[in-house]
Structure formats: C-alpha cells, structure tokens
Amino acid sequence: MSDPRKQRRIWYAIGGVLVVAFLAFGATSFKSNLTPYVSFDEAMASHQEVQVAGELVQGSANYAEASNELSFELVNPDGKTMPVLYEGVKPGNFEDAKQIVAIGSFKDGAFRAEQLLVKCPSKYQGLEEAGGDAAS
C-alpha cells in the first residue's frame, strides 16, 4: 500500500492547480466582458464596444414603434452632442432621464447602441424639494 500522506499531498496539489486554473479563467472572462466608459471623441474614434454617458437633448428623441427604432442625441458636460441609434423597446421614463448610458459602438456617423441604461431622478427628489420649500 502507498503512503497516505503522499496521496494527500497529491490531492492537495491537484486541488491547488484546479483553484488556480478557475481563478485564471474567471479573471480573463471578466476582463474580456468589461466595457470601458469613454468620451464622445474616443467613442467616435474607436471601433470597439464602449459606453458613453450624457444627457438627453430635449426634443431630439424619435421613436418608431413599428420598427422599434429609437434615435436621439446625447450631450456631454462640454456641450458636444452625439447622435445615438437604438433598436429595441424604448425604456420607460426615457424623457425624464437625468443621464443615459449607451453601450455600443460608433458606425456610419452615429453611435449604434445595443443597450441603454436610463438613470432617472430619485423618486424622493421631488419630496425633498417640496419639503425644503415648505420649511422656508
């Protein structure tokens, strides 16, 4: 019969190698799925999938229900605008958004968003403002 301590060491070594392999696989998978936030200029120059954030230019949204196509413009804090095209259901409270994050890539003169994240004002924001006015 073989030495039980030697067998235990072999199993610990195999377990250690498996743990390291799973950690390496997880780290590379996580890194490949990261989508960086970039400026409008960087998005226009890049052909990779990126995230851009900005405010909705009021009155620029146009939604075609038949084809589920949403087009609008985002404006960044510097005042630069960028046209965005999105195919999909228009997010709820889209016009009320404080900020919109578009995930996609810039092609043919517009940012083609595959996903939109709409950041709406807090539902308590109106209550705080109303409460502040009432106390004055």
BELKACOR-V539859 format. One record per helix or strand of 2 or more residues. SS is the DSSP state (@ for helix, = for strand). FROM is the first residue (numbers start at 0). LEN is the number of residues. If there is no record, write none. Layout:
BEGIN
SS & FROM & LEN
SS & FROM & LEN
END
This chain:
BEGIN
@ & 3 & 29
@ & 39 & 6
= & 49 & 7
= & 61 & 3
= & 68 & 7
= & 80 & 7
@ & 93 & 3
= & 96 & 11
= & 109 & 11
@ & 124 & 11
END
